[in-house]
Amino acid sequence: MPVYKSISINSQTNVKIWSITESYEELMQHITLKKESFDRVKAMKSELHQRGFLSVRLLLKAFGYSDFDLFYDKNGKPHLTDGRYISITHSYTFSAVVVSSSPVGIDIEKQREKITKIASKFIGFEDCFLRKNNAHYIQKLTWIWCIKEALYKLYATPGMSFKKHFLVTPFGEENTTTVAWILDGKKRQRFEAFFLEFEGFGCAITTPLR
């Protein structure tokens, strides 16, 4: 049950990705859950979601943590008991965890054509550099969604709009990083966004720009 991919974003920020090939029973054999987590996973109606939840706990284990080191605040944002920052994601057969000394967000999404149908709901400024007839259009839409979702997880503030409050600056097909902004009233915050693709999935990690 190996980690699918490990990525070092910088000296203080590390990502681990899991390819979920194991059954629910196999995953359960390798972790210990606190009662609230056990109750939560047993209440999930989808085995895919259960396996995603459990694979995240195995990623925690790969970082040297356990389920007992993880807790959530009132906005649903995950935290570690040692004070380091964490963000979590899972989509279909992949899950990922990023741990950092700085605020951080991560998201994985499967690349699907249906994202074009909801583009108008999360694309604002970015429309100026997207070309709908470009072969990479779906890929870039997926990355922008992942970047904005990662910012949303990092900021964890109710009422934020992907279209109005998060902005991704232009990037080309050859790029793996770009700059993204959170615009909250008069507050302007700039972040570095790292993105990659694997097996038809897009992934993005956001951290404060140094």
Wavefront OBJ file of the C-alpha trace (Angstrom):
o trace
v 0.000 0.000 0.000
v 2.509 2.609 -1.128
v 2.086 6.373 -1.410
v 1.432 7.129 -5.091
v 3.415 10.377 -5.178
v 5.339 12.621 -2.772
v 6.024 16.248 -3.679
v 8.154 18.823 -1.886
v 6.692 22.254 -2.687
v 9.363 23.955 -0.603
v 11.425 23.149 2.485
v 8.380 23.579 4.740
v 5.550 22.239 2.559
v 5.131 18.598 1.550
v 2.392 16.739 -0.312
v 1.557 13.042 -0.355
v -0.923 11.512 -2.812
v -2.595 8.100 -2.455
v -4.007 5.975 -5.271
v -7.000 4.245 -3.698
v -6.902 0.662 -4.948
v -7.647 -1.063 -1.633
v -11.047 -2.159 -0.367
v -12.688 -0.618 2.678
v -11.737 -3.680 4.731
v -8.098 -3.574 3.644
v -7.781 0.094 4.522
v -9.391 -0.381 7.935
v -6.812 -3.032 8.854
v -3.996 -0.480 8.870
v -5.429 2.409 10.893
v -6.937 3.203 14.282
v -9.764 5.721 14.388
v -11.114 7.794 17.242
v -14.797 7.150 17.932
v -16.124 10.257 16.174
v -14.174 9.369 13.015
v -15.343 5.759 13.134
v -18.959 6.896 13.518
v -18.497 9.364 10.656
v -17.077 6.818 8.209
v -19.686 4.197 9.099
v -22.449 6.738 8.379
v -21.180 7.380 4.839
v -23.484 5.838 2.244
v -20.832 5.635 -0.483
v -17.991 3.132 -0.172
v -15.950 5.398 -2.453
v -16.242 8.172 0.145
v -15.418 5.733 2.932
v -12.282 4.607 1.134
v -11.295 8.216 0.478
v -11.726 9.050 4.168
v -9.637 6.057 5.259
v -6.903 6.648 2.685
v -6.463 10.165 4.099
v -5.772 8.575 7.508
v -3.110 6.399 5.889
v -1.548 9.530 4.416
v -1.548 11.047 7.894
v 0.292 7.939 9.040
v 2.853 8.439 6.258
v 3.474 11.931 7.663
v 3.955 10.499 11.157
v 0.513 11.489 12.442
v -2.608 9.557 13.371
v -6.333 10.251 13.337
v -5.965 11.411 16.941
v -3.698 14.280 15.809
v -6.389 15.702 13.514
v -9.339 17.888 14.456
v -11.762 20.238 12.672
v -12.923 23.748 13.561
v -16.469 25.122 13.306
v -15.978 25.895 9.592
v -14.881 22.329 8.857
v -11.228 23.242 8.379
v -8.766 20.529 9.472
v -6.009 21.257 11.983
v -3.130 19.333 13.530
v -2.574 19.246 17.269
v 1.095 20.253 16.861
v 0.130 23.549 15.193
v 1.349 22.758 11.688
v -1.035 23.537 8.813
v -2.830 20.804 6.914
v -5.222 20.515 3.986
v -6.997 17.398 2.713
v -8.681 16.330 -0.519
v -9.996 13.234 -2.245
v -11.674 12.660 -5.593
v -12.758 9.267 -6.910
v -9.667 7.048 -6.626
v -7.124 9.601 -5.388
v -6.613 11.389 -2.094
v -3.957 13.844 -0.950
v -2.706 15.578 2.158
v -0.414 18.614 2.357
v 1.362 19.625 5.575
v 3.160 22.942 5.948
v 4.494 25.496 8.405
v 2.366 28.112 6.571
v -1.358 28.261 5.685
v -1.971 25.865 2.816
v -4.750 24.450 0.650
v -5.012 21.489 -1.727
v -7.576 20.083 -4.152
v -7.774 17.170 -6.580
v -10.429 16.957 -9.300
v -11.034 14.522 -12.127
v -10.825 16.187 -15.529
v -14.263 15.956 -17.124
v -15.979 17.776 -19.952
v -18.919 18.623 -17.680
v -16.773 21.311 -16.025
v -17.413 23.485 -19.098
v -21.107 23.623 -18.131
v -20.368 25.261 -14.775
v -17.429 27.426 -15.903
v -19.517 30.613 -15.778
v -20.086 30.050 -12.059
v -16.405 30.154 -11.090
v -14.610 31.880 -13.996
v -14.410 35.660 -13.808
v -11.187 37.514 -14.650
v -9.720 34.252 -15.993
v -11.979 34.416 -19.034
v -9.532 36.922 -20.539
v -6.853 34.262 -21.053
v -8.928 31.128 -21.617
v -9.680 29.987 -25.177
v -12.653 27.678 -25.478
v -11.392 26.102 -28.709
v -7.986 25.317 -27.196
v -7.108 21.621 -26.787
v -6.121 22.339 -23.177
v -9.323 24.176 -22.251
v -10.753 21.472 -19.959
v -7.357 20.912 -18.373
v -6.948 24.628 -17.600
v -10.510 24.936 -16.314
v -9.837 22.015 -13.974
v -6.625 23.581 -12.695
v -8.352 26.930 -12.093
v -11.136 25.173 -10.198
v -8.544 23.280 -8.124
v -6.617 26.482 -7.366
v -9.760 28.294 -6.249
v -10.941 25.318 -4.198
v -7.505 25.167 -2.546
v -7.739 28.894 -1.742
v -11.222 28.355 -0.335
v -9.936 25.592 1.956
v -6.963 27.688 3.028
v -9.055 30.789 3.808
v -12.022 28.893 5.312
v -14.275 31.952 5.523
v -18.037 31.585 4.931
v -19.575 33.537 2.079
v -16.599 33.518 -0.278
v -17.375 33.264 -4.002
v -15.034 31.455 -6.393
v -15.890 33.957 -9.106
v -15.803 37.210 -7.110
v -13.257 36.634 -4.375
v -10.622 34.356 -5.948
v -8.505 35.341 -8.947
v -5.986 33.264 -10.909
v -3.429 35.067 -13.069
v -2.620 33.850 -16.620
v -0.523 30.739 -17.165
v 0.442 28.690 -20.210
v 0.272 24.961 -20.916
v 3.972 24.667 -20.104
v 3.610 26.255 -16.645
v 3.272 24.432 -13.327
v 2.911 27.519 -11.113
v 1.033 30.794 -11.166
v -0.053 33.563 -8.816
v -3.527 33.641 -7.296
v -5.304 36.251 -5.196
v -7.920 36.342 -2.471
v -9.945 39.571 -2.688
v -11.983 40.067 0.474
v -13.300 43.618 0.732
v -10.275 45.911 1.015
v -8.034 42.987 1.913
v -5.811 41.685 -0.904
v -3.721 38.540 -0.344
v -1.357 36.973 -2.881
v -0.572 33.254 -3.108
v 1.562 30.935 -5.160
v -0.351 28.112 -6.830
v 1.339 24.876 -7.869
v -0.537 22.517 -10.164
v 0.000 19.172 -11.835
v -1.822 16.446 -13.723
v -1.753 12.670 -13.296
v -3.925 9.891 -14.727
v -6.652 12.284 -15.837
v -6.783 14.224 -12.564
v -5.800 17.809 -11.842
v -4.277 18.884 -8.534
v -3.390 22.283 -7.082
v -1.653 23.457 -3.911
v -1.779 27.068 -2.696
v 0.618 28.719 -0.244
v 1.344 32.358 0.708
v 3.718 33.964 -1.766
v 7.111 34.401 -0.145
l 1 2 3 4 5 6 7 8 9 10 11 12 13 14 15 16 17 18 19 20 21 22 23 24 25 26 27 28 29 30 31 32 33 34 35 36 37 38 39 40 41 42 43 44 45 46 47 48 49 50 51 52 53 54 55 56 57 58 59 60 61 62 63 64 65 66 67 68 69 70 71 72 73 74 75 76 77 78 79 80 81 82 83 84 85 86 87 88 89 90 91 92 93 94 95 96 97 98 99 100 101 102 103 104 105 106 107 108 109 110 111 112 113 114 115 116 117 118 119 120 121 122 123 124 125 126 127 128 129 130 131 132 133 134 135 136 137 138 139 140 141 142 143 144 145 146 147 148 149 150 151 152 153 154 155 156 157 158 159 160 161 162 163 164 165 166 167 168 169 170 171 172 173 174 175 176 177 178 179 180 181 182 183 184 185 186 187 188 189 190 191 192 193 194 195 196 197 198 199 200 201 202 203 204 205 206 207 208 209 210
